[in-house]
Amino acid sequence: MDRHPYRDLDREAVWRTAVCELRDRDPSRLYRPKWRIDKGFRIAIAGSCFAQYVGEHLRARGFTVLDLEPPPPDLPAEESRAFGYSTFSARYGVLYTPRQMLQLAQEALGERAPQREVWERRGRFFDALRPAVEPYGLDSPDEVLMHREWHISKVRELLLTADLFIFTLGMTEAWVHRATGTVFPSAPGVIAGEYQPELHLFEHFGYQEVLSDLSALRTIILSTRGERSSCRFLLTVSPVPLTATASEQHVLCATIEAKSVLRAVASELVRKYPDVDYFPAYEIIASPWNNGRYYTANQRTVSNQGVAAVMQAFFAEHGGNAEVTPMPPPSVPVAPAPDGVDDSQCVDALLDSFSK
Amino acid sequence: MKVAVIGNSHLAAVKAGWPQTDYSITFLGGTQGYGGFFDQLHSDDEGRSWRLADDAMPIHHQLWLQTKGDREPYVVDDYDHVFVIGVGVPANPWRLSCCLQTPGIERLREYGVAPISYAVWKRAAHAYYQVKRLTQVTQRFSSRSALARLWHVPLPMHREDIHAFFPDEKPPASWLLLDEKLQALTLQNEWSLLGRLYSDHGLRLLPTPPHLIRDGFRCPACYSQDALGSRNFKPNQPSQWGARPLSDINHLRHKNAQYGAEIAKQIVETIDRQQTKPASLPVFLTDGESDALH
């Protein structure tokens, strides 16, 4: 018989046996981690909306997820998420693009000038780089800048102390400030501020840019920490499609393009760096593996079952499945999905209301 | 000029310390015990007047008569100014609210206190400062049109040495770390925040005069000597708390006629200021309307 590399492949390497004919769609089959994550790791969570659910489940199972900007003790739990507390590891809000994450890290680690852009809406003032964390705005621009200064100091502390950074990569589109290249998490005017074409530019990051940004992010974190401590990076791609695109493409095409770029970059980094790994949340939710059954009726929101399946795969490799502490009470969502996770912190979701 | 001064047992000190004025004063007092004075009130005419409920304990009827002087209902629109004593919680600077109401408060960041917005502060403080209760009580004694004329006088603070009897009542270490200037600023800031919270809910606050405050959230011990309570609504009675041990926490909060005189003076000055510069009518906001502001 002829010899060839595909002759004696593992069943999981062949589509027919691994996907088409498989009866038991155990998501843990898809995940082959490079290294173990144990409960001693101090974990930083950041990225797109999906990252907050990862953080919630990790906390519930006893993993040490850092929160360097906890809510005031008397703030009712159902209110804290509306103000960006208890969501990620600091109050940066959703970080949709790698460029945004990189700029935040650069600012926190002293390699980018402090960002002082303040947006206004009806006499209230907002941090342009995280407008959603104070939905009612602040009293004055000075107050915004005071809050930002504190926040940046906490992000710096986070970047210097975490053992593991879990980043969920969301999008490749962004609105930026023309002159400085500063990336905004939402288009000016959506939450606050005012869109001005002469000041604001649409950017659509390609493969090389995303690769460069994430590589630079890793480099700046590791080089600042130096020999003091190592850290690792776990990348995921958010399975949540774009709510809207400004790329003049069909939103489905824009979504696939974005996710493809992000996924390809993740693979490149995993191949290149021993301290970078990838977790297949995207594949578990968005691929033909589950025929879309982990999305709710809007075909965009990940269902609670979907999140559970993703985390089941994670914990199957890193422990934690047997030990569950009660989940925090759910926040009151702005626009509740019937059986899906709350995406009220997802600024991207606001764009849905602007369609004609 | 008709003035109503209403309160629970803490009214006794103010009543005892009330100066001679040209105003027509109506006192109306009760006790927090036996179901609580404010909760025993009932209106037959959609809030235009209030009386004690039919099933109110006799003690409430007795105290009503002793303070008001008659058994007639309290008619809301009879009064030009209304002061309610002993419902509001005084501003507590030990909460270390790094919310920028007063310039300089951002220094709290040097002590590891995270800055918070007013919207967050307000939501965190809502239960502590008993806003819901304040609003309910206000609705008893004032109509929407008369809100400009109703003020809340906070509960007195506990005696400064309360921790000698209740060790957990010591000022927190985080407060003691602050230098004096920052303590003073934090105190001013917390009162300013509390005033804003009241205003958001269409309420008015009469802040405790600074000389009645010690350590930010305590009261000089001299105002506890011969402290008065609801038993002192009846004239010529010995001090209700005078013979009681200091280990009774109620004793540590109730105050004497000297304290009451200070508060009475503050009330009279407030009325006088209103005469020369009437306050604008605040909008009485529902919770939803107030939330929409912040």
Interface residues (C-beta under 8 A of the other chain):
Chain A: E69 P71 P72 P73 D74 L75 P76 E79 F83 E134 P135 Y136 G137 L138 D139 S140 D142 E143 M146 H147 W150
Chain B: L100 E106 R109 A114 P115 I116 S117 Y118 A119 V120 W121 R123 A124 A125 A127 Y128 L293 H294
